[in-house]
Amino acid sequence: MHKYNTNLDRCAANFQALTPIRFLNRSAEVFPNRTAVIYKERRFTWAEYASRCYKLGKALISAGVERGDTVAIIAPNVPAMVEAQFGVPLSGGVLNCINIRLDAAAIAFILEHSETKVMLVDQQFAKVAREAIAMTGMQIKVIDIADPDAGCSELIGEIEYEAFVAGANDEVDLRYPEDEWDAIALNYTSGTTGNPKGVVYHHRGAYLNALGQIISAELTGRVPVYLWTLPLFHCNGWCYAWSLAAVGGTHVCLRKVAAEDIYTAIEKHEVTHFCCAPTVLSFLINGKPASWQTPDQPIKVVCAGASPPVAILQQIVEMGFSVLHVYGMTEMHGITTLCQVQESWNDLNFADRMVHLGRQGVRTVVTDEMVVCTPQTYDPVPNDGKTLGEVMFRGNLGMKGYLKNAAATQEAFADGWYHTGDLAVVHENGYIEIKDRSKDIIISGGENVSSLELEDVLYTHPAVMGVAVVAVPDEKWGEVPCALIELKPEYQGQVTETEVTQFCRTKLAGFKVPRHIVFEPLTRTATGKLQKFKLRAHAAEVITARKAQIKESV
């Protein structure tokens, strides 16, 4: 045995499982009187917030939650949602934050697939949650999150959240992970087939990415006041709830993401940071109040998704926001690359600087390896800004895998790399730029929309003979679904766009419904295949022409 491995063993004094939930105790000790959470007129200090998280964990244990049990929550970014990021893992449970925009059928699938034992339900989503639970036929303990601003008075659970937390047994011991490879959270992603896949996060990856976000977003220096414009159901808010606990920052909760609410929070609470999809930048530009004044220090915005248009970046920067463009995916605990600003960019003219800022960039400090390569050979593409290759990652940020889906896990991790399915070029300076998505996923307002899922629904319409769903650019949402539909001969001229849209609304969540419908024959290859890259370009031309025609007629 090597000398550096002789009588140098692991023990409690020199090794513990890495986990972000230990950050909570530190901030409670170091910053007990600093404000941790703000929601409307409610405020909790770090000591109070930590106490509430601990009580939630103990209450869940008393309610029968065992290690590895799934605890789901469907709620906007309210205090209970922020508390769940710690309270559920402290019970030994695995946190599943459900997308609040899903319909009952999709939620029911998630509850069944994850074998949810306890579900926390905000009043606003009581109806859809009740329908989903009924579809499963499962016995799920439901805890209501009451809120007078929910716009709904319905309660469907056994007990209200505040009473549940207040009734926690203080004698119960909290459960920290036995191994850093233990699951901490479960996030469902639509993938490419329309069937949700459960991405399993581990404590190690969550810990590392939480620290990585502190570095990338510059959450040190002045005390960060973080506005929750990014849904916590997205990759656990890109791990920011855990990041803020590490630095003792302040969470400013938002029930809904609207320009008026964002500007009010910024002014009232002196917000320093927030994260968002590019569509939020458009909200801020279009909804800027007349009284807006450029802040003394730029407000840092971490923006992910489709690259914001240069015009949007220019306007938002001039308003006093500093934008950091990032890229990532659910399977890698959130963010994996960032457009690291270089000093030399200051010498560029404004337009050229904005072009650089819109790229996906380089790997973060906690992203171990990234390559843009030919998928079959893994040969890296040249740094010419032209040659396309698939973006792949490997390292400690990779998920454990897809829950109960060994085949999909093996495919995603083939040959020891996580295959993103995203196609990119590498520029001369090593910065990557995403050019296409080989999986045909449409990212609309930060939400993934499966083109195949939407096509399957449209094919159930009696008038539809053929259909292809592609993404088209959209000033507000980045991109939106466009359905190219070939009607059966007997239905030609008998079906309207409105009818198809309403049909989809009865079967899909609102954000998945196509924003544009084009009725025309579909062009296929000799083998009967659709070439979606051509259809995307064609659809974009059609929609652009429509918009121009509308402007002319006004």
N, C-alpha and C positions, 0 to 999 in steps of 0.2 A: 504493500500500500504506500502511496506517495506521502511524503512528510507533511504536506499541507492538508492531507486527509486523515492524519493519524491523531487520535484523541482530540479532534476538532469537530465535534458532533453538534447537530441541531438540538436546541433545547428551548424552553420557554423564554429564556433570557436573551436569546439571539435570533429567534425566528418565530414569526407569527404570520398567519395568512393575511395577505394584502386585501384590504377591503375599504371602500370609501365611507362606510357607515361609522367608522371610528373617528372621522373628522368631526362628527356632531359633538362628541364629548369635549373635544379641544376648544371649539368655539364657545361652548357653554361655560367652560372654565376661564378662558382668556378674555372673552367679550360678553360676560353675563348680562350687562345692562345695555349693550348695543342692540339696536333694532334689527331683528331678523326677518320679520314678515309684516307686510302692510297689505291690508285688503279693505278698501273703503275706509271706514272709521276704526277698524280693528288694527291693533298692533301687538306683536309679541316680541319680547326680547329674546336673545339667544338662550338664556336660561329657561324662559317659558316655552319657547319652541322645542327645545330638547326634551323638556319634561313631557310635552304633549306627544312627541314622537315615541318616547319610552312607554308612555301609557297606552298608546295605540298598539305597540308591540305586545305588551303584557295582556291587553284586552283580547287580542287575537289569539294568543296562546290559551287564555282561559276559555275562549270560544271553541277550542278544539283544533286550532291550526297546528300541524306538525311540520317538522323539517321537510321541505320539498313540496308542500301543499301550495297550490296556486290561489292567490288572492287577487281578484280582479277589481278594477275601479273604472268607472265611467263618469267623468267629471271634467269641467273646464279647469283653467288654472286658478283654482281657489285654494285656500289654506289646506284643506283636507288632502288635496292632490299633492301638494308640496310635502306634507307630513307623511304621506304614504311612501314616499321615496326612501324614508328611513324606517318608519314604523313597521312596514311589512317585512323587510329583510331582517329587522331585529326580532321578529317572531320566528324566524327560520323559514318563513314562507317566501314564495317567488312572486314578485309583483308583475301583474299584467295590466298595463294601462291601455284601455280600449279606445280606439278612435271614435270620437263623439259624433262623427259624420256617417257612421255605418248604419245600415238598416237592421231590423230585427233578425233576419235570416243570417246575416253575416256575423252578428254578435252571438247568436245561438251556436253557430259552428265553432266559434272561438271558445265559448264556455264549455262545450262538450269536448272539444279536442284537448283543451288544457286541463280538463277535469277540475274546474273551478270549485273551490270549497266555500269561499266567502266572497261576497261582492259588495263593494261600496258604490252607492248609486246617488248621484246628484239629482235633486228634484226635477231639474229641467229635462232629464232623460229617463224619468220614471216610466213613462208609457212604453217607450221602445225597449227598455230593460225588462219590464213585465212581460211583454210579448215574446222577447227572446227566451226568457227563462221558461215560459210556458211551452215553447217549441221544444225545449230540451227534455222536459219531463224530469229534470234533476231536482234534488233537494239542495238548494243553495241558500246559505244564510245570507240575508240581505240587510245591509245597514244603510239607512237613509242619510243623505247629507242635505239638511234643510237650509234654505237660503231664501229670504224674502225677495231677492232680486232674480230668482230662477224663472219667474213667470209661470209657475205651476205650483199648485198646492198639493198635488198627489203624493202620498207616501205609500210605498209598497213593501217596506221592510219590517223587521221584528223590533228594531230599536233605532233611535236617531243617533247620529254620529257623536254629538257632544255628550250625550248620556252614556253611550258606549265607552268613550274614552274616559269620562269621569269615573265610571264604575270599575276601572281596571284594578286588579289585585296587585298591590305594590310588593307583595312577597314573592311574586313570580320572577324567576330569573330569565333575563333576556338571552337570546341565542345569537352568538356571533358565528361566522362560518368556521367549520372544522377544517376546511381546505379552501384555498383561494380559487380553486377550480369549481367550487360549488356554484350553483345557479343563483343569481340575484334578481334577474328580471326576465320577462318573456315579452317579446314585441312581435306582433303579427304584421307581415308584409304581403302585399298582393302577389308579388312575383310576376312571372310571365304567363302563367296559365289561368289566372283568375282565382285559383284555389289558395286561400291564405296559408302561409307557412309561418310557423312559430319560431322566431329567432331567439335562441337561448343565450343570455348574457352571463358572464361569470364575474365574480368579485374582483379578480385580478385585472381584467380588461376595463371594468368600470372604474377601478382605482386609478389606473394609468391614464385613461382618457380624461378623467376629472382633473388630474394634475396637468395634463397636456392642454386643456382648455384654459387653465389659468395663465399659462405661458403664451398661448396663441392669441387670446383675447385681451391680454394685459390686464388681468384682474387684480394686480397688485398696485402699490402706490397709494392713491387716494382710495378710500373705502368704496368698493363697487356697490352701486345701487342698480340692481338688475331688474328690468321690466320684463314680465313673462308674456311676450308676444309670440314666442315659439311654443306650440302645444307640448305639454309634458308627455303626451302619448306618442310623440315622435322620438324614438330612441331615448326614452326617459329624458327628454329635453336636452339631448346631446350631452348628457351627464352634468349639466350646469347646476342642478340642485345640490349635487355632491361637491362640485367645485366651490360654490359659494360657502358651503360649510367649512371648507379647508381654509378660507381666507376671512371668514366672519363677515361676509357681505350681506346686503339686504335684498330680500325678495319682495318685489312689488307685484302682487297678483292682479290679473285682469280676467274678468269673466268673459269678455268678448274683445276681439281685436278689431277696433274701429279707429279711424284717424282721430276723432274727437276725444276718445278715451285715452289714446296714446299721448296726445299733446297735453291733456289735462294732467296725466300722471307725470309726464316729464317736468312740467312747470311746478306741480305741487310737491313732488318728492325729489327733484333734482337728479333725475335718472342719468346714469353714466354709461350703461351698457344695455343692449338687447340684441336678440337674434331673430332672424326672419327669413322668409322666402322673398324673392325679388318683388312679388306682387305687393308686399307691405310697403316697399319703397314708393311704389306708385300711389298707394293710399295716402302716404304722407305728403307727397308732392301735391296731389289733387285736393287734399283736405287741409292744407296749411292755413291756419287761422290768420286773419289780418294783423293780429297783435304779435305774431311770431317774431322773435329776435334771435339772431345767431348767438348761441351760447359762448361763454368765455373760453371754455374748453370743448373741443369736438366730442360729440356723443358717439361712442364706438358701437358700430353695427356689424355683427357677423352675419353674412348673407350667404345662403347655400341654395342650390338649384340651378336652373338655367342661368347663364350669364346675363346680368342686367344689361340692357341696352346702354350704349355710351351716353345717350342723351339723358337717361334716367340717372346714371352715375354722376354726370356733371351737375344736374340740378340738386341732387341730394347732398353732394359735397358742398356746393355753394350755400346750402341752407345750414351747414354747421355739423353735418354728420360725417364721421370717418368710417368708410366701408372696407371691411375685410372679406373678400370672397373666399369661400371654402368649398370643399367637396367631400362627400362621404356616402356611407350607406348603412342601413340598419345592421347588416351582417358584420360590420366592423366597429360596433359600439358608437356609431355616429361619424364624427369628422376624422378624416385621414390625411387630407391635404389642405394647404392654405396658400393664398397668393401672397407670399412673404414680400413685403415692400423693400425695395433696394434703394439705397441712397442715390444711385446714378439716375433713377427715374425722375428725380427732381429737376434734372436738366432738360427733360423732354417737354414738348409743348403739351398743353392740357389734354387734347384729344388723344395723343399717343400714350400719355400716362394712363388715361382711362381704359384704353385697349389692354394695356398690361394688367391693370387692376381687375379686369373681368375674367382672367384666366383661372383655371383650377389650381395651378401652381405646383408646389413641391410638397413632399411629405412632411407631416408635423414631427415634432421632436420625439413623440412616442410611437410613431409609425415606423416599424423596423425596416421593411423593405417594400419598394414599389417598382414595378416595371411596366413599360408599355411595349408590347411585343407581339410577334406573330403567334397566334394561339397554338398552332400545330407544332411549331419548332421551339417556341419560347425565345427566339432571337429578338433582342431589343431593336426597335425601329431607330433609324438615324434621327439626330436632332435637327431636322430640316423644316419642321413646321408644316410638312405636307403628307408624309407617310403615315397612314392609319395603322394603329395596333390596338389590341385590347389591354385595358388597364387591369393590372393584377397586384394583389398585396399578399404579404404574409408577415406574421409576427404576433405579438401578444394581444393585439386588439381584435383578433378574429373571434367570432362567436364560438360557443361550444358546438353548435350545429343547429339543424332544424329539428324541432321536437317531433318525435315519432315519424321521421322521414329520412331514413338512412340513405336512400337512393339519391335524394336531392342534396343531402350533405356531402356525399361522396363526389357528386358531380360538381358542386360548388368549390370543393377543395381538391380537385383533381391535380395530381402531381405536386402536392404540397403548396399550391397557390390558391388564393381566393380569386375566382374568376368573376369580375364585375359584369361582364357583358357590355361594358361601355367602351366605345371606340374613341381614341384620342390621337392627337399628334404631339410631338415633343419639339418645343422651340429650341433655338440655338442656346439659350441660357439654361436649358434643362426644365423649364416650366411646361407642364402639360396643359392641353386645352381639349376638352371634350367636344367631339364633333357629331357623334351619333350614338344611338342606343341600339345595340344589336338585339336586345330583348323586346324592342317596340313598346316599352313602358312609356306612358305619357305622364309627365310631371306637371300637374296643373295646380298652381298656387301652393306648391310644396307637397301635394298629395299624389300618390301613385295611382294611376288608372290603367288597368290592364286592357289593352285593345282586344285581346282574345275574349275576355269576359264580356265586354260590351258587344262584340260580334255575336257571341252565343245568344245573348238576349235578343238582339235584333233579328236573328235567324228564326226566332219563335213567332215573329209577326207573320201572319198569313200572306201578306203581300210581297214579302222579301224573297227574292230569288238568289241574290248574291250580295255580300257586304264586305267592306274593308274599312276598318277604323284606323285613322292616323292622327298624328298631332299636327296642329297648325298654330303658327305664332299668334299670341294675343297680348295686347298692350297691358292688360290688367293682370292676367294670371300666368304670364310667361308663355304658356301653350295650353290649348284646350282640345278635347276630342272632336274630330270631324268624321262623320259617317258617310261614306260613299256607298250608295244603295242602288242596286239593280233590281227593279221591280219585275214581278211576273207580268207577262203580256196582258192578261186580263185586268190588271190593276193599274196599267199605265194611265197617268193623269187623274187617278181616283184617290190618291193618297197625298196628304199634305205634310209639310215639315212639322207643323204643330201637332198633328195626330201622332207622328212617330215619337216626337219629344215626350208627349204625355204618356205614350205607351211605355217608354223607358222609365219614366218617373214612378210607375207602379211597380217596377221590378228592381230598381237600382237606387243607391244613395244619390242625392242630388248632384254631388260633384262629379259623378261618373256619367251623368247624362250628356250626350253630345250637344255641343253648343251650335254646331253647324250640320246641316243635312244637305247632301248633294245627290240628286236623283240622276243617274246616268249609267250606261252599260260599263261594266268593268273590263279593263284590258288585262288579259292573262298571257302567260308565255305558252309555248307550244305544248308544254306538259301540264298546262292548267294552273300554274302557280301565279300568285299575285306578287308583283315587285313593289314592295311598300316604299322603297326609297323614291321610286318614280311617282307613286301615288301621293306621297307627302308633298312633293314639289308641285304636282298638278293641283292638289287641294288648296295649297297656299295661294296659287295664282287665281283660282276660282273665287276664293273668299276675299282676296284683295280687290279683285274686279267688282265684286258685289258691293263692297264698302265704298269704292270710288263712285259707283253708280248711285248709291244712296245719297252721297254728299252732293252730287250734281243735281239730284232731283229736289234737294231741300232749298 
